[in-house]
Amino acid sequence: MKKNILRSLLNKFGIFRILSKLNSPKITAIIFFLTSSIIKSKKKDAPTMIYIHKGIGIDDIEAMGKYSNQINYIVIQSSFLREIFKFFFGSKIYENKNLHIDYHIDLDIFPVEKKEKYRKFLTDTFLFFEKLAKYEGFISSNYVYSYLQELGRFARNKRKTYVVLYKEGLVSKKFISSFIKRYTNHKFTGTVLLTYNEFIKQAFIESNIDGFNKDNVVSVGMPRLDSYSDLKTRNSHIVFFSFYPSDKFSYLESEDFFNSDLKDKIKNISQDFHINVIKYANQNLDKRLIIKTKFPKRYSDYIYNIVKQNNLTLSSNISISNNKSTVFLIRNASAVLGYNSTTLTEALILNKKIITPDFSSIIPKENDIDYFVNYKNVSETVSSYDELHLSLSSDTKSSKKAVSQFLKDYISHNNFQASKKAESEIIRYINE
């Protein structure tokens, strides 16, 4: 039986909640081991880290395994830990909208005695796990998740290294500090936080969040983008990474000027951009358009509602997907459309044309959340159908010098060396 099938069955039948109830950390450790996957280094004496797998963070780990290959990784599904967490804190705990940011401050939802029981269960589980596979520590992709806080404490108490390879924070420089303040649990329980760029690093150091200091926050770049170093590219389609305006502009919610009138204007510009992209594809049937949305249904519903409300058609050259590979979509695109998205940064690495909607008429430059607002000749902004058509029809490309500076600033791009830098930092902390 394949491990992914086994994992699905164990989740379906709630086996980890049952094991928690029966107080069976040894059996839990065995199941963790049997359902884990291994990324093995060719280096004989390589250290081993347990990666708690959730979302896109696995792409960074896989890149590090391929392009640096100095560490062994045991990959454990985060969903298993979340099920255990739910047993100790209640089956409805995930209905709490402040689940992660309240862990260290709300003693009613997270009483000390429950934390201690949960910590003991994790301690017994991973002490026994080490009898099955020796390891030096853990890696996760976000420091705020409630179900990982006691795992961080366990690691530090047992002199193991707890690394957060932080997959968040790629927002405009001006808003990174407010982003961190909006989404924090006020405490870092790990050993080191690795960030994608220097201004994320600096924002954490200056945040006054308990546990961060100038010695345990390090900028390493984005390991998963090392895979772009040897990609062959084509220009077989246009890809539009659809954006949801209420998500994108959430950083401005606390600003005085962010009123209902501005929200309506943002909504209209966003909708018009979507309409114009679809119209272009309808009127240029030789151009294949792929619209990529996030996975939850509300994101694809957003597209279909725009189509319905504006009496648009979706010609046969248009497809809408929530699961196509981002790398596939970007590497084979003649142009990449979107707004304030990491996907646009990835596209720049492959020298793709970037097209974004223009919000400058309603948002002053000092409050503009767009990555590219301070970088001329990196992206093309459009505010009408004619401008979009002209941009897609021309062969103009971004300024290489401007793109190079942007990539250096935003992802610490250094000729595809992020994987090696990240692993060397992890090993340095393991050896301290």
Steps between C-alpha positions, in 0.01 A plus 500: 500500500639840402578732790273778376205257496590385851519860616156576354343200672653590835366853471157382389455275801647748748765256619716771659214632711437143613866447588503829694193390694662166576822680597707299250800713400709195409246378246467857376876516444493172310222624272684827445802295395306262273317782321797734464695553182877543479716742305844349541835670468787329321726625777576210735500696826222745408281625787129415493214746546129426532297724271140568602339510158237762425439662162759655272778474759575146380621651171778677690599177677504301176713768335746492789519122471572523127723806469694484827447145629684540833210400728263203526132592534226291659170644380203471738153628413388802704139376483592217738629744761193717456275204577688435823479870585122493446463216748673690779337839435158393372359389166367852429828678569549581131179702497687767698604763244793603722613143549868567436551853624333436839696191606733676742255760633151343531507271802128426475526338158851370564523416873841415642401149608393407146824640358699290745311183406542570130872573548548176695330298226724657234806452719430129553419457131816655363728350765379159384521609135874549551532129573365440150696774326768727645444868427651835593190716493192629320412735216166671444388777265325740739572595858146590614311171462359402840551125458876555456569719804555212742706313242732801491527493878568126499780547246669775699465306826664193344779705339368443151487763227163643405511686168226707342558545127250783484286485186309824570577870487554563129308824503597855408790628710281771648253250645717217633506642855122537512462153344707348780310695768164387358594133490700409807458288811741733685753224568763300311575163656750380239876520451530696176274666244617496137342765279478557126652849507679761710206730569291212640798412718540858621129538570507195731810624681333837559158353585559454876334158472624285788764257379637686197837676498773601256672162541212262425342652189687436174421586138569210262287562189231270361635145454215377280593748230838329454309253280457780246874499422478218246142528370430500129231755418240546227241762409195280452237685704410806704453436871294719729539444873161627606493714814228565756500872590392462863798268556755715322410828668453372854823679603322833460199420718632694799568815297262795540459545125394138447126574489207345314548731202862388455398135542247542218762656274744217573227248429417667167861520379557137595184389324577706188844342476344152513241601238762642264720190524206275413390734218850492354497121489150497349614734224834322439407136469855404399617604848453238771409650838530309828345668804646359821313546829574398855347169606195600712180515294434869572792595278370322191150623587639853481597441135174334400296776668688764299430304181131465581441855622666652193352264240843373400572176322785262564635399162659160448848655532429598863539262793461560875697286744580488870750215488738541204868519588614859547841415356341346188276800452780755532772320303272459195344846506553783254364738763411472868216711637405559863540737791737511796570127480811288549419341165597825331837489671547145376411610148767771508766238568405341167499837321125496439289804420307619810169683471309640798194721552556868578370618839708820504197719419335413832790410732788744556850366444592508869211262575523283189538133595634397158844330509610691193395855588858611567652303211462657157500278190444176691129453427250654261192651665180537301176682572289423192431232244699686234805521726471129581470412130803714413707346777415142403565575133841659545839336542625738768679344797586623847828676569754233598673740738174592674391137521836398647472765771142400580588130531798583721278707728198273518638147499869559574564352156866401464530281191289212633697439820212523751484126566867482587479807718194372687654159570830650609316721751299203633818295542670793673223516760499122542871512578478787751 
